Amino acid sequence: MSKLIRTAAAVATAIVGISFTGCSSSGGSSGGDIATVNDQHITKATFDNRLESSPTSKQVLTQLVQQALIDQYAQDQKITIPQSDIDKKEADIKSKYPPGQFDSILKQQGLTEADVQQILRQQLVIEKAVAPMVHVTDADIAAYFAKNHATLDKPPQVRARHILVADEKTADMIEGKLKAGGNFADLAKQYSTDPSTKDKGGELGFFGAGQMVPAFQAAAFALPVGAISAPVKSPFGWHVIQVEEKHPAIHATLAGSMAQIKDTLTQQAQQQQIPVFLQQLRAKANITISDPRFADLFPPPLPAPPSAAAPAASAPAPAASAAAPAPANS
């Protein structure tokens, strides 16, 4: 429900450069039926052939080849990614999504935790590979700051928790219990209809203007830290809110923004270099496609043009006597 009370601002995509293609192998058998419809059999061979003939099959094969090339590159270059780095990257990504949404996305795409870890490991390998090609200078950072100063300012934020119920009478009762010394977390677990926060004490974390529906936002920003609100009506029901912490607006400075800007510019530069790096891996690889349906996926690289430093040998100059015209008869 906390996801629902947030406005429909898009969640920034955190995993870039490598798309989510399921890495797990299928546990199905190689033959037989995959389904039966009123005694009509749909064979696994028919199903597989239809899948392999679909446009997405080329994308999947391309990504599988890409994954193999990245793994081979890491092995050749002796690049080892610590598990702690993979775990940190996954935690950073999950923190950008409302509670439970990241896991839902993985489930929708048929991905396992092992798939995610493998994808992130390969992304970190690519980042190491392109790092020597990425150069961000202090002048680059200063230019970015001058152009994007307003976007770097941090608006005021509030950290709050809430208990969501269906009617005002229940909300009044909960408000009374809280103001009489009741435990917020216990009451949230007992009464809240928000499944994503009730077992976490109603915790919503920090949010800024525009991230909550207007009535909820107005009440949260108006409350003093520690205070319990009167019931607040929103399209989702009745909320009893407690503000736990407030952060004032922060006016950005170049010195205070340098690390953030450097990270942003580094990521932008990496995204420009990643396609170049992957194309270089493909160009150097010996990729053989056995199925004629995919024969055009990896055409052989074009031969390199002749070097300008080694021009073709010119024909010897003709002898002077042969080159001179014959004298005219007088």
N, C-alpha and C positions, 0 to 999 in steps of 0.2 A: 504493500500500500504506500510505503514511503516513495517508491518509484512513481506511483500514480499521482501523488500530490505535488511532485515536482513538475514544472512546466515541460513542454515537449522539446526542450533544447537538445540538440543532437549530442550524443556522447562521442568525443573525439576518438577516432580509430587509433588504437595503441600499437597494434602489430602491423608493421609496414615492411614492404620488400619481399616478404614471403607470404603467399596466401595460405589460408587454412585448407589444406587437402588432407583428408584422413590418411594417417600413415599406417594404421593397423591393417593387418591382413585379414581377409574374410575367413570365417570359421566354417563356411558352407562346404558341402561336398562338391566334387568336380562334375557330377552328372546327376541324372534323375530329374524329378519334378520339383519346381519351386513353389507351385500353387496348383490347386484344382478348383475349377469353377463349374459346378453342376456336372461333374464327371468329365469335364473337358480339361485336359492336362496342359499346363504351361511348363515347358521344360526349362531347366537351368541353362541349357545351351541356347535356347531362343532368347531368354532373358539377357544372357551375357552378350549375345550378338547384337541385340537392340541397344544395349548400353554402349558397346564398343563402336557402334555406328552413329551415335549421337554426337553433336558438336562438342559437348563437354568432355568427351573422351580424349580429344586432342589436348585440351587444357590439362587434364589429369596426367597424361603421359609426359607432357612437357614439364610439369612440375616434378614428376618422379625422376626424370632425367636430371633436372636441375638439382634435386636433393642428392642424387648420387654424385654429381660433380662437386658439390660443396663438401660432402663427406670425404671424397678423394683428395680434394685440395687441403682440407684440414689434416689428413693423414700425411700427405706429402710434405707439408710445411711444419709438421709436428706442433699443430695448434691444439691445445687442450683447454677446454672451458670448464672452470671449477663449478661444481654443483651449486655452490653458494651464489655465484653470479646468475645462474639460471633462475634460482629461487627468488632472488632480489628482483629480477626483471619481471617475473610473473606477478610478484606482489605489487610492483609499481603499476602494472597494467590493471590488475583487479581493483586497485584503489581508485581508478578513474570511472568505475561503473557503480551504479547503485547496488546495494546488497543483493546477491543472488543472480544478478543479470548476466555476469560473465559466465557463470556455470550454465545458465540457461542457453546462452549462445553456443557454448560447446556442445551441449546436448542436442540442440537443433541441427548442428552440422555433423553429428556423429563422431565427435572427437573425444578421445580419452585424455586423462592427465598425462600419460606417456607421450601422446601425440603432441600436446602443447609443449612439453619439455624438449622434445626433439626439434620442433619448429624454432623455439627460442634459442636452443643451442646453435642451430645453423645460422640464425640471425646474428648471434654474437660472433660466430666465425667470420661472417661477411663484414661486420663492423671492423674487426681486426684487420681484414684483408684490405679494406679501402682506407683505413686510417692514414697511411702514408700519403694518400692523395688529397687529404682534407687539411686545409690550412686556414685558420681563422685568426686574423690579426686584431690588435687593439683598435686599429683604424676602422676595421669592419664593424667592431662592436660599437664604437662611438657613432658611426653612421647609422647603424640600426636604431640606436637609442634616440638619436635626433629625429628620426622619421616615425618612430613608433612609441614615443614617450607616453602618450595618453593611455595606450593599451597596457602599459607596464604598471600604471598606478593600481593599487589594490583597494577596492571599495570596502566599506565596513562589512564585517561578517559576524554571524551569531552561531553559537553551538547550543542546540536545544534538544530536549526529548519531549515525547508526547504520548498520551494515551488516547486512542481513537475509539469512540463508541457510536452506536447507531442513533441514540436519542438524547435529548437535553436532560431529561430526568436522571439518567444514569451518569451523565457528565457532572451534574450538580452533586450527586452523591460522592463521586470520586474526588471532586474538588474539596468537599468537606472533609473526607478522610485524610487527604494530603495536608490540608491546613491544620488538621488536628494531630499531625505528626506521623501519618502513615508513610510507609516505605514506597517510594515511587516505582522502583523496579518490581517489587512484589505485586503492586496494583496493576502495573502494565501487563505483567504475565497473566494475571487473573482476568482482567477485563478487556484489554485492548484487542481490537479486531484487525490490527495491522500485523500480518504474519511475519513481515520482514524485520520488525523492530520489537515485538512484544517480549521475545525471549532475551533481548539485549537491553532491557530496562527502558525501552521506548527511544533509544538513542538514534538521533538523526545526523549527528556530526555537524560540521560547519557548513553554512550556506550563506549566500549573498542575495542581494536584491534580484528579483526575477526568477529565482530558483524554486520558489514555493507559490502556491496560489495566493492571491492578494490578501484575503482575510487572515490566513495563517501568517503570512509574512508581516503584515501590519502589527499583529499582536506580539509576535516574537521580537521584533525590533523595538517595540515600545516597552516591553517588560524589563525591569531591573534584573540583574544577575541574581539567581536564586529564588526569584519570585514565582508563584504559581498563578497561572492565568484563570480568569473566569472561563467557562465553556465558550469555545469559538466554533462557529458553524462554517463549514466549507462544503463543497459539492460531495465530499466523501463521508460526511458525518459530523460528529461533534468532537472537538479536540480539547484536552486539558494539557497545557504547555508549561514546561519549566525551562527557563534560560539558564544555561550552565556557565557560559563564558561569552565574552564579546571582544572582537578585535576592531580597533578603530581603522579608519581609512589611512592608507600609507601612500605618500607622494613619492614616486620612484626617483632615485638618483642613479647616475651612471655608475658610481662605485658600488652601490647596493644591487645593481641589476646585471653586473658584468657576467657572473656565473650563469645566470638564467639565459642571457642573450647568447653567450658562447655555446651553451647546450643547444639552443634553437638553431643557430647558424651551422653548428656541426651536423645536426640532424638533416638540415636542408642540403648541405653539401654531400652528405652520405647518400641521400636519396638520388642525387644526380650521378653519383659514381657507381652505385650498385648495378644499374643496367649495363654500364660499360664493363664492369668486372665480370658479370655473368655471361655477357656476350664473348668476352675473351676466353672464359672457361670452355664455352661451347666450341669456339673456333679452334682451340688447341686439341679438343677431344676427338677420339675416333668413335663416333656414334653410328651404330649399325641398326637399321630398322628392318625387322623381319616381316612385318605385316604390311602389305602394299597399301592398305588404307591410310597408313601414317607415313608413307614414304616421303612426303613433301615437308614433313615437320622440321627436319634438320638437313637442309641441302648442304653439299660439301662447300667449304669456304672457297671464295674466288681466289685464283692465283695472284700473288703479289705482283704489282707492276714493276717493270725493270727499273733499276736504280738510276737516278739522274747522274750519279757520280761515275757511272761506267758507260759512256756513250758507245754506240756501235762503231767499230773501226771503219774509217773512210777508205774509199778506193785510192790507190796511189795516184798522185798527180801525173798528167801526161808529160812526156819529155818536151823540152823547150822547142826543139826543131820540129816536132810533130804539131805543137800547138800553134806555131807561127804560120800565118797564111803565106801561100806561095806568092812571090813577087809577080806583079802584072807584066805581061809582055809589052815591050815598048814597040 
